[in-house]
Amino acid sequence: MATEFTVGLKVGGKSQSVTVTAEDALIAALKVKHENPGGVINYVRKRNQRGDRRHPHKHILDASD
């Protein structure tokens, strides 16, 4: 069962937030790290439906989609 997670990372001195569909938080962090090898993961949390709708993040789609 996949859940959406928000991953905060810093790439090149800039903070970013990315939404990822994954089975758990570790897999979400690994997907983001794979897409941004030079980035530093700051946090991983379950997606906040209300707040994330108001302030949308970039999405990384699951490979199976």
DRENFI-871872 format. One record per residue (C-alpha): residue in one letter; z, x, y. Coordinates in pm, whole numbers. Last residue first. Layout:
% DRENFI-871872
code | up | east | north
a | Z | X | Y .
...
END
This chain:
% DRENFI-871872
code | up | east | north
d | -1263 | 264 | 454 .
s | -1170 | 507 | 170 .
a | -1162 | 807 | 406 .
d | -885 | 643 | 613 .
l | -980 | 621 | 978 .
i | -827 | 842 | 1245 .
h | -760 | 626 | 1548 .
k | -700 | 727 | 1912 .
h | -401 | 552 | 2060 .
p | -367 | 218 | 2237 .
h | -102 | 159 | 2508 .
r | -45 | -218 | 2521 .
r | -132 | -269 | 2153 .
d | 80 | 34 | 2064 .
g | 384 | -122 | 2228 .
r | 362 | -455 | 2046 .
q | 258 | -340 | 1700 .
n | 477 | -27 | 1689 .
r | 307 | 195 | 1432 .
k | 549 | 358 | 1192 .
r | 658 | 699 | 1313 .
v | 546 | 1062 | 1293 .
y | 662 | 1322 | 1545 .
n | 578 | 1651 | 1719 .
i | 293 | 1779 | 1498 .
v | 152 | 2105 | 1641 .
g | -225 | 2127 | 1670 .
g | -450 | 2418 | 1571 .
p | -561 | 2253 | 1246 .
n | -659 | 1927 | 1423 .
e | -840 | 1699 | 1170 .
h | -643 | 1844 | 874 .
k | -320 | 1829 | 1077 .
v | -386 | 1460 | 1147 .
k | -440 | 1386 | 777 .
l | -132 | 1592 | 684 .
a | 87 | 1398 | 928 .
a | -30 | 1063 | 785 .
i | 27 | 1190 | 429 .
l | 384 | 1286 | 520 .
a | 450 | 951 | 690 .
d | 356 | 737 | 389 .
e | 63 | 554 | 228 .
a | -172 | 621 | 519 .
t | -361 | 455 | 805 .
v | -349 | 684 | 1108 .
t | -290 | 619 | 1479 .
v | -311 | 927 | 1701 .
s | -98 | 1030 | 1998 .
q | -184 | 1331 | 2212 .
s | 5 | 1591 | 2413 .
k | -195 | 1863 | 2586 .
g | -114 | 2237 | 2571 .
g | -412 | 2318 | 2352 .
v | -324 | 2052 | 2099 .
k | 19 | 1887 | 2094 .
l | 86 | 1615 | 1840 .
g | 230 | 1269 | 1812 .
v | 147 | 1074 | 1497 .
t | 149 | 695 | 1497 .
f | 158 | 543 | 1151 .
e | -29 | 247 | 1002 .
t | 71 | 139 | 653 .
a | -117 | 161 | 324 .
m | 0 | 0 | 0 .
END
